[in-house]
Amino acid sequence: MKLFKHNNTDIKKIITAVWDFWTSKTGAFLLAVSAIVIGWYQFYINRPILKYETETISFISSQNQNDYKVNVKGQEYKDLYLTRLTLQNKGAAALSGKDVSKIGHNPIRIVVPDDAKMVHYTLDKTITTPDITSSLHEADGDLVIEFDFLNSDYQIGASILHENPKAVFKIKGSALNVNAITKEWSDKQIKYWTWWGMGGLYVVLLAAYLYNHLRRKKRNAT
């Protein structure tokens, strides 16, 4: 037994209604907005896009029964925290180190808070893309990141030992076609909700249009 019955007339009506929707003012508006969004995204992605991530863990704590000691430059620490930072190029274009603002202006750097009580820092090669030639050095209280090229999907990592567990490290700076370095939250979540939001809007508008369209046809038929 067939639960649903369709005939060619019903299918033609649906196709016609959908076509009328996309050729209506509402459909044309949605197409225009979609074109603007896609064009903006293409313009945005075809340039270096620098983002960073941070992760802080307890390196050693006096609250634990430790079978080891941490000694840095002749000094022993009972409470120490490790923050790992990664600077990533999320764009399609590579960034040359020559195009980065120089020291004294706005170089790409890790901003070290005054209350961080930094003990040690190092360029972390375990989370740095092997093909990058990079270095990390202190200047004006911050840690300047230098590199030859930061290609698309490449990243540079740094590890910092500090005494203050609440210290918040940021990466700032500017370069050619890069006005700001933003913290990475989650591209997957952003894309997920953007596409689902746009898809939901399309479905609602299309359903409303079809409902009004069919209701008008029914009214005219009577």
Backbone as CSV, one residue per row, in Angstrom:
resi,resn,N_x,N_y,N_z,CA_x,CA_y,CA_z,C_x,C_y,C_z
1,MET,0.840,-1.191,0.000,0.000,0.000,0.000,0.877,1.244,0.000
2,LYS,0.591,2.202,-0.814,1.349,3.436,-0.897,0.826,4.437,0.132
3,LEU,1.740,4.948,0.953,1.350,5.932,1.951,1.175,7.302,1.331
4,PHE,1.975,7.588,0.340,1.902,8.894,-0.322,1.672,8.686,-1.815
5,LYS,0.839,9.498,-2.367,0.561,9.440,-3.796,0.922,10.787,-4.419
6,HIS,1.692,10.718,-5.456,2.076,11.938,-6.162,1.700,11.786,-7.626
7,ASN,1.394,12.868,-8.258,1.177,12.858,-9.700,2.018,13.966,-10.317
8,ASN,2.142,13.929,-11.602,2.985,14.902,-12.304,2.526,16.335,-12.092
9,THR,1.214,16.526,-11.927,0.685,17.872,-11.727,1.184,18.479,-10.423
10,ASP,1.179,17.652,-9.341,1.650,18.140,-8.039,3.135,18.492,-8.099
11,ILE,3.917,17.642,-8.764,5.356,17.892,-8.868,5.618,19.181,-9.641
12,LYS,4.866,19.369,-10.733,5.021,20.589,-11.522,4.657,21.819,-10.704
13,LYS,3.615,21.698,-9.869,3.192,22.823,-9.039,4.302,23.201,-8.047
14,ILE,4.936,22.175,-7.448,6.005,22.417,-6.476,7.192,23.074,-7.156
15,ILE,7.568,22.539,-8.347,8.705,23.105,-9.081,8.427,24.545,-9.473
16,THR,7.217,24.798,-9.920,6.827,26.160,-10.301,6.865,27.098,-9.109
17,ALA,6.361,26.600,-7.958,6.340,27.430,-6.750,7.759,27.755,-6.293
18,VAL,8.649,26.762,-6.354,10.044,26.993,-5.955,10.707,27.998,-6.895
19,TRP,10.438,27.844,-8.206,10.993,28.776,-9.184,10.470,30.190,-8.952
20,ASP,9.191,30.294,-8.671,8.595,31.602,-8.408,9.217,32.237,-7.156
21,PHE,9.558,31.379,-6.179,10.167,31.905,-4.957,11.519,32.535,-5.253
22,TRP,12.374,31.805,-5.980,13.722,32.319,-6.245,13.721,33.490,-7.212
23,THR,12.675,33.646,-7.994,12.571,34.798,-8.895,11.767,35.936,-8.278
24,SER,11.272,35.728,-7.052,10.534,36.791,-6.370,11.514,37.758,-5.712
25,LYS,11.005,38.826,-5.123,11.871,39.798,-4.449,12.598,39.173,-3.267
26,THR,11.885,38.304,-2.532,12.511,37.636,-1.380,13.648,36.730,-1.830
27,GLY,13.404,35.942,-2.873,14.443,35.057,-3.385,15.628,35.825,-3.926
28,ALA,15.346,36.894,-4.649,16.428,37.719,-5.197,17.249,38.344,-4.074
29,PHE,16.572,38.757,-3.002,17.286,39.323,-1.852,18.208,38.288,-1.225
30,LEU,17.723,37.063,-1.055,18.551,36.008,-0.471,19.749,35.685,-1.358
31,LEU,19.538,35.636,-2.658,20.644,35.374,-3.577,21.695,36.488,-3.503
32,ALA,21.224,37.723,-3.409,22.153,38.856,-3.319,22.964,38.794,-2.027
33,VAL,22.280,38.503,-0.914,22.976,38.390,0.376,23.986,37.248,0.342
34,SER,23.579,36.113,-0.247,24.484,34.963,-0.344,25.723,35.299,-1.164
35,ALA,25.532,36.022,-2.254,26.665,36.406,-3.102,27.621,37.326,-2.348
36,ILE,27.061,38.258,-1.567,27.897,39.170,-0.783,28.693,38.398,0.270
37,VAL,28.025,37.467,0.964,28.688,36.674,2.004,29.807,35.825,1.405
38,ILE,29.529,35.160,0.284,30.535,34.316,-0.366,31.701,35.161,-0.872
39,GLY,31.394,36.318,-1.472,32.457,37.208,-1.956,33.325,37.729,-0.829
40,TRP,32.680,38.108,0.284,33.447,38.596,1.431,34.328,37.489,1.987
41,TYR,33.794,36.269,2.058,34.571,35.142,2.586,35.778,34.855,1.700
42,GLN,35.589,34.904,0.388,36.705,34.658,-0.532,37.775,35.734,-0.380
43,PHE,37.341,36.994,-0.224,38.303,38.082,-0.026,39.025,37.917,1.305
44,TYR,38.298,37.513,2.330,38.864,37.378,3.670,39.866,36.232,3.740
45,ILE,39.540,35.093,3.122,40.378,33.903,3.257,41.632,33.992,2.397
46,ASN,41.616,34.779,1.323,42.768,34.865,0.412,43.805,35.877,0.887
47,ARG,44.132,35.834,2.153,45.153,36.680,2.741,45.633,36.001,4.022
48,PRO,46.778,36.431,4.556,47.227,35.819,5.813,46.254,36.146,6.944
49,ILE,45.832,35.141,7.666,44.938,35.330,8.803,45.606,34.694,10.012
50,LEU,46.090,35.517,10.921,46.832,35.012,12.068,45.922,34.886,13.281
51,LYS,45.933,33.675,13.841,45.169,33.404,15.053,46.058,32.632,16.023
52,TYR,45.698,32.692,17.277,46.507,31.982,18.257,45.641,31.236,19.261
53,GLU,46.236,30.212,19.852,45.586,29.425,20.890,46.489,29.393,22.114
54,THR,45.895,29.273,23.298,46.672,29.162,24.533,46.152,27.986,25.356
55,GLU,47.041,27.381,26.092,46.682,26.291,27.002,47.610,26.364,28.214
56,THR,47.028,26.398,29.404,47.806,26.479,30.637,47.543,25.255,31.509
57,ILE,48.619,24.657,31.990,48.512,23.493,32.867,49.410,23.705,34.086
58,SER,49.140,22.945,35.145,49.989,22.976,36.325,51.205,22.098,36.062
59,PHE,52.378,22.712,36.019,53.609,21.988,35.719,54.106,21.215,36.937
60,ILE,54.106,21.869,38.097,54.411,21.215,39.363,53.657,21.957,40.462
61,SER,53.112,21.214,41.431,52.336,21.821,42.504,52.805,21.293,43.854
62,SER,52.899,22.194,44.822,53.297,21.807,46.169,52.193,21.029,46.883
63,GLN,50.998,21.023,46.297,49.901,20.264,46.895,50.048,18.763,46.638
64,ASN,50.848,18.421,45.648,51.059,17.006,45.309,52.312,16.459,45.996
65,GLN,52.343,15.134,46.115,53.535,14.465,46.613,54.424,14.153,45.407
66,ASN,55.313,15.067,45.112,56.133,14.956,43.906,57.419,14.179,44.193
67,ASP,57.742,13.289,43.287,59.000,12.548,43.365,60.081,13.217,42.533
68,TYR,59.832,14.440,42.139,60.802,15.165,41.321,60.827,16.625,41.752
69,LYS,61.856,17.326,41.350,62.010,18.739,41.635,62.205,19.494,40.325
70,VAL,61.778,20.748,40.301,61.973,21.593,39.139,62.982,22.678,39.494
71,ASN,64.095,22.671,38.810,65.159,23.624,39.060,65.443,24.392,37.770
72,VAL,65.241,25.702,37.805,65.457,26.543,36.630,66.518,27.586,36.966
73,LYS,67.635,27.542,36.259,68.743,28.484,36.445,69.200,28.558,37.901
74,GLY,69.295,27.356,38.521,69.808,27.270,39.886,68.788,27.520,40.971
75,GLN,67.537,27.810,40.602,66.498,28.057,41.606,65.432,26.977,41.535
76,GLU,65.049,26.473,42.708,64.040,25.424,42.774,62.650,26.031,42.947
77,TYR,61.693,25.444,42.228,60.309,25.928,42.284,59.382,24.790,42.708
78,LYS,58.500,25.098,43.668,57.532,24.103,44.133,56.173,24.263,43.450
79,ASP,55.910,25.456,42.959,54.665,25.730,42.229,55.027,26.448,40.936
80,LEU,54.680,25.807,39.827,55.034,26.367,38.526,53.979,25.954,37.507
81,TYR,53.705,26.866,36.582,52.672,26.623,35.567,53.264,26.769,34.173
82,LEU,52.718,26.002,33.259,53.197,25.994,31.871,52.091,26.464,30.946
83,THR,52.375,27.502,30.194,51.431,27.972,29.163,52.052,27.738,27.797
84,ARG,51.301,27.064,26.943,51.747,26.824,25.570,50.885,27.670,24.641
85,LEU,51.560,28.391,23.747,50.872,29.236,22.776,51.249,28.789,21.370
86,THR,50.278,28.808,20.473,50.542,28.505,19.063,50.009,29.630,18.202
87,LEU,50.857,30.129,17.322,50.479,31.148,16.339,50.287,30.449,15.004
88,GLN,49.101,30.589,14.410,48.752,29.847,13.204,48.331,30.786,12.078
89,ASN,48.655,30.392,10.861,48.185,31.115,9.679,46.978,30.366,9.125
90,LYS,45.801,30.933,9.327,44.561,30.301,8.899,44.123,30.744,7.505
91,GLY,44.875,31.667,6.911,44.505,32.160,5.588,45.112,31.335,4.474
92,ALA,44.844,31.748,3.238,45.350,31.021,2.070,46.709,31.528,1.618
93,ALA,47.062,32.768,1.989,48.324,33.373,1.545,49.385,33.255,2.628
94,ALA,50.649,33.127,2.192,51.764,33.045,3.130,52.139,34.443,3.617
95,LEU,52.759,34.495,4.794,53.235,35.755,5.344,54.752,35.699,5.474
96,SER,55.420,36.669,4.892,56.872,36.743,4.983,57.268,37.502,6.248
97,GLY,58.331,37.025,6.902,58.813,37.711,8.092,59.271,39.122,7.808
98,LYS,59.649,39.403,6.566,60.084,40.750,6.184,58.919,41.746,6.185
99,ASP,57.699,41.224,6.107,56.530,42.101,6.049,55.932,42.379,7.425
100,VAL,56.573,41.893,8.462,56.087,42.089,9.827,56.627,43.411,10.377
101,SER,55.821,44.095,11.165,56.264,45.347,11.796,57.520,45.107,12.635
102,LYS,58.417,46.078,12.614,59.699,45.946,13.295,59.562,46.255,14.785
103,ILE,60.582,45.841,15.534,60.627,46.151,16.960,60.654,47.674,17.140
104,GLY,59.828,48.133,18.058,59.674,49.578,18.251,58.385,50.079,17.652
105,HIS,57.818,49.288,16.742,56.527,49.650,16.139,55.450,48.701,16.674
106,ASN,55.163,47.641,15.951,54.139,46.696,16.400,54.492,45.276,15.936
107,PRO,55.615,44.740,16.432,56.040,43.403,15.981,55.104,42.309,16.493
108,ILE,55.153,41.166,15.866,54.382,40.031,16.350,55.078,39.510,17.608
109,ARG,54.354,39.513,18.701,54.963,39.216,19.990,53.960,38.587,20.951
110,ILE,54.509,37.870,21.918,53.706,37.365,23.030,53.753,38.409,24.128
111,VAL,52.606,38.930,24.480,52.535,39.949,25.527,52.559,39.249,26.879
112,VAL,53.603,39.533,27.664,53.771,38.912,28.978,53.192,39.837,30.043
113,PRO,52.173,39.393,30.788,51.608,40.246,31.846,52.645,40.565,32.920
114,ASP,52.507,41.735,33.523,53.463,42.154,34.546,53.461,41.216,35.749
115,ASP,52.290,40.625,36.043,52.180,39.766,37.221,52.374,38.276,36.897
116,ALA,52.855,37.975,35.700,53.000,36.567,35.307,54.117,35.865,36.066
117,LYS,55.148,36.614,36.467,56.329,36.048,37.126,56.949,34.961,36.248
118,MET,57.269,35.363,35.011,57.835,34.416,34.054,59.192,33.907,34.533
119,VAL,59.369,32.604,34.452,60.592,31.949,34.905,61.475,31.533,33.734
120,HIS,60.815,31.054,32.669,61.579,30.550,31.523,60.673,30.533,30.297
121,TYR,61.258,30.684,29.131,60.503,30.577,27.881,61.365,29.892,26.830
122,THR,60.697,29.269,25.882,61.431,28.615,24.799,60.539,28.479,23.574
123,LEU,61.164,28.496,22.403,60.444,28.168,21.173,60.191,26.666,21.195
124,ASP,58.936,26.273,21.218,58.581,24.860,21.381,58.544,24.178,20.015
125,LYS,59.585,23.431,19.726,59.683,22.766,18.425,58.744,21.572,18.301
126,THR,58.214,21.100,19.424,57.282,19.968,19.367,55.932,20.367,18.786
127,ILE,55.620,21.677,18.816,54.342,22.144,18.260,54.563,23.192,17.164
128,THR,55.821,23.323,16.707,56.144,24.245,15.613,56.337,23.459,14.325
129,THR,55.768,23.950,13.230,55.936,23.288,11.936,57.423,23.183,11.603
130,PRO,57.923,21.973,11.300,59.370,21.770,11.096,59.991,22.623,9.997
131,ASP,59.223,22.980,8.970,59.783,23.707,7.832,60.016,25.189,8.096
132,ILE,59.621,25.676,9.282,59.756,27.097,9.574,61.095,27.376,10.257
133,THR,61.775,28.429,9.815,62.943,28.935,10.525,62.472,30.086,11.403
134,SER,62.474,29.882,12.709,61.897,30.879,13.606,62.725,31.000,14.877
135,SER,62.476,32.071,15.609,63.179,32.305,16.872,62.271,33.099,17.805
136,LEU,62.653,33.100,19.077,61.887,33.787,20.103,62.873,34.509,21.020
137,HIS,62.715,35.818,21.179,63.622,36.538,22.063,62.884,37.668,22.773
138,GLU,63.421,38.045,23.929,62.768,39.030,24.781,63.125,40.443,24.350
139,ALA,62.107,41.310,24.334,62.305,42.724,23.988,61.220,43.551,24.671
140,ASP,61.637,44.502,25.469,60.700,45.388,26.181,59.708,44.612,27.039
141,GLY,60.161,43.507,27.614,59.303,42.731,28.505,58.412,41.734,27.808
142,ASP,58.331,41.781,26.480,57.521,40.825,25.718,58.430,39.856,24.972
143,LEU,57.847,38.843,24.375,58.596,37.845,23.623,58.292,38.007,22.136
144,VAL,59.266,38.487,21.389,59.094,38.744,19.959,59.287,37.444,19.176
145,ILE,58.342,37.182,18.263,58.397,35.992,17.408,58.916,36.402,16.036
146,GLU,60.016,35.805,15.615,60.562,36.085,14.283,60.574,34.799,13.461
147,PHE,60.373,34.937,12.156,60.313,33.766,11.279,60.625,34.195,9.854
148,ASP,60.926,33.192,9.010,61.179,33.502,7.603,59.876,33.585,6.819
149,PHE,59.112,32.494,6.827,57.806,32.466,6.163,56.825,31.689,7.029
150,LEU,55.599,32.181,7.089,54.528,31.472,7.780,53.471,31.135,6.733
151,ASN,53.610,29.950,6.149,52.699,29.534,5.091,51.323,29.183,5.648
152,SER,50.397,28.959,4.751,49.052,28.570,5.153,49.085,27.268,5.945
153,ASP,48.373,27.251,7.065,48.264,26.094,7.973,49.554,25.812,8.742
154,TYR,50.562,26.671,8.622,51.781,26.521,9.425,51.559,27.174,10.791
155,GLN,52.328,26.733,11.779,52.200,27.320,13.098,53.542,27.364,13.820
156,ILE,53.644,28.299,14.752,54.818,28.464,15.605,54.355,28.330,17.046
157,GLY,55.075,27.536,17.822,54.686,27.307,19.208,55.714,27.825,20.200
158,ALA,55.234,28.220,21.363,56.109,28.691,22.445,55.614,28.120,23.765
159,SER,56.546,27.808,24.656,56.217,27.329,25.999,56.798,28.278,27.022
160,ILE,55.970,28.668,27.982,56.383,29.629,29.003,56.116,29.050,30.386
161,LEU,57.128,29.038,31.231,56.975,28.658,32.631,56.791,29.918,33.458
162,HIS,55.803,29.909,34.341,55.518,31.097,35.152,54.906,30.675,36.485
163,GLU,54.912,31.605,37.429,54.445,31.296,38.780,52.978,31.656,39.012
164,ASN,52.442,32.569,38.243,51.060,33.019,38.445,50.106,32.177,37.598
165,PRO,49.226,31.382,38.223,48.316,30.528,37.449,47.241,31.299,36.690
166,LYS,47.024,32.561,37.079,45.978,33.368,36.442,46.521,34.260,35.322
167,ALA,47.786,34.119,35.026,48.385,34.961,33.980,47.750,34.661,32.622
168,VAL,47.395,35.719,31.915,46.771,35.578,30.593,47.743,36.117,29.543
169,PHE,48.231,35.230,28.693,49.172,35.618,27.641,48.407,35.830,26.331
170,LYS,48.801,36.874,25.606,48.187,37.167,24.316,49.269,37.353,23.267
171,ILE,48.889,37.148,22.012,49.800,37.425,20.903,49.247,38.621,20.134
172,LYS,50.084,39.629,19.989,49.674,40.840,19.281,50.700,41.184,18.214
173,GLY,50.350,42.163,17.387,51.257,42.606,16.337,50.534,42.862,15.040
174,SER,51.286,43.334,14.045,50.706,43.614,12.738,51.737,43.331,11.649
175,ALA,51.236,43.178,10.449,52.090,42.903,9.290,51.333,43.315,8.040
176,LEU,51.962,43.169,6.885,51.320,43.500,5.623,50.070,42.642,5.448
177,ASN,48.922,43.286,5.243,47.620,42.633,5.088,47.138,41.956,6.368
178,VAL,47.798,42.223,7.491,47.370,41.677,8.780,47.272,42.836,9.766
179,ASN,46.064,43.211,10.120,45.861,44.334,11.024,45.711,43.895,12.477
180,ALA,45.312,42.652,12.673,45.083,42.166,14.036,45.307,40.660,14.090
181,ILE,45.732,40.202,15.261,45.882,38.770,15.521,44.828,38.400,16.556
182,THR,43.944,37.515,16.217,42.816,37.193,17.095,42.965,35.808,17.704
183,LYS,42.318,35.621,18.830,42.363,34.328,19.492,41.457,33.340,18.776
184,GLU,41.943,32.143,18.610,41.190,31.099,17.928,40.191,30.487,18.892
185,TRP,38.922,30.554,18.502,37.912,29.913,19.335,37.584,28.560,18.761
186,SER,36.869,28.521,17.645,36.569,27.253,16.990,35.974,27.535,15.618
187,ASP,36.769,27.344,14.585,36.278,27.554,13.223,35.139,26.602,12.891
188,LYS,35.230,25.386,13.400,34.190,24.393,13.114,32.839,24.841,13.664
189,GLN,32.855,25.371,14.890,31.594,25.827,15.477,31.039,27.032,14.731
190,ILE,31.938,27.954,14.362,31.490,29.149,13.628,30.861,28.750,12.298
191,LYS,31.560,27.897,11.537,31.036,27.445,10.249,29.736,26.669,10.427
192,TYR,29.708,25.832,11.463,28.522,25.004,11.712,27.299,25.883,11.925
193,TRP,27.390,26.833,12.840,26.243,27.670,13.151,25.931,28.659,12.036
194,THR,26.954,29.095,11.295,26.699,30.006,10.169,25.892,29.311,9.085
195,TRP,26.365,28.124,8.670,25.669,27.415,7.600,24.295,26.915,8.045
196,TRP,24.192,26.430,9.277,22.888,25.984,9.763,21.928,27.165,9.920
197,GLY,22.469,28.306,10.358,21.621,29.491,10.491,21.097,29.967,9.143
198,MET,22.000,30.022,8.145,21.569,30.429,6.812,20.610,29.413,6.213
199,GLY,20.907,28.132,6.423,20.026,27.082,5.905,18.655,27.142,6.541
200,GLY,18.634,27.377,7.856,17.355,27.487,8.553,16.544,28.673,8.070
201,LEU,17.246,29.807,7.821,16.553,30.994,7.315,15.955,30.728,5.949
202,TYR,16.721,30.060,5.070,16.215,29.734,3.740,14.971,28.851,3.817
203,VAL,15.031,27.835,4.678,13.908,26.892,4.800,12.654,27.601,5.300
204,VAL,12.828,28.461,6.323,11.673,29.176,6.872,11.053,30.099,5.831
205,LEU,11.906,30.861,5.129,11.380,31.782,4.114,10.733,31.038,2.957
206,LEU,11.359,29.923,2.547,10.785,29.141,1.461,9.458,28.525,1.866
207,ALA,9.376,28.003,3.103,8.130,27.403,3.583,7.022,28.448,3.674
208,ALA,7.384,29.649,4.162,6.383,30.717,4.267,5.900,31.133,2.886
209,TYR,6.829,31.211,1.933,6.450,31.597,0.577,5.535,30.540,-0.050
210,LEU,5.906,29.267,0.088,5.100,28.189,-0.488,3.705,28.159,0.128
211,TYR,3.659,28.374,1.444,2.363,28.365,2.127,1.467,29.472,1.595
212,ASN,1.999,30.682,1.509,1.202,31.807,0.999,0.857,31.635,-0.476
213,HIS,1.821,31.070,-1.241,1.588,30.862,-2.665,0.451,29.870,-2.893
214,LEU,0.492,28.743,-2.204,-0.548,27.720,-2.362,-1.885,28.204,-1.835
215,ARG,-1.862,28.984,-0.754,-3.115,29.496,-0.204,-3.759,30.480,-1.181
216,ARG,-2.940,31.302,-1.838,-3.490,32.227,-2.825,-4.084,31.476,-4.022
217,LYS,-3.415,30.423,-4.436,-3.913,29.648,-5.580,-5.235,28.972,-5.221
218,LYS,-5.318,28.473,-3.988,-6.539,27.810,-3.563,-7.691,28.798,-3.492
219,ARG,-7.370,30.028,-3.003,-8.389,31.054,-2.893,-8.875,31.463,-4.279
220,ASN,-7.941,31.577,-5.231,-8.321,31.962,-6.588,-9.131,30.867,-7.277
221,ALA,-8.825,29.611,-6.926,-9.536,28.496,-7.557,-10.995,28.436,-7.126
222,THR,-11.246,28.908,-5.880,-12.620,28.908,-5.374,-13.354,30.178,-5.762
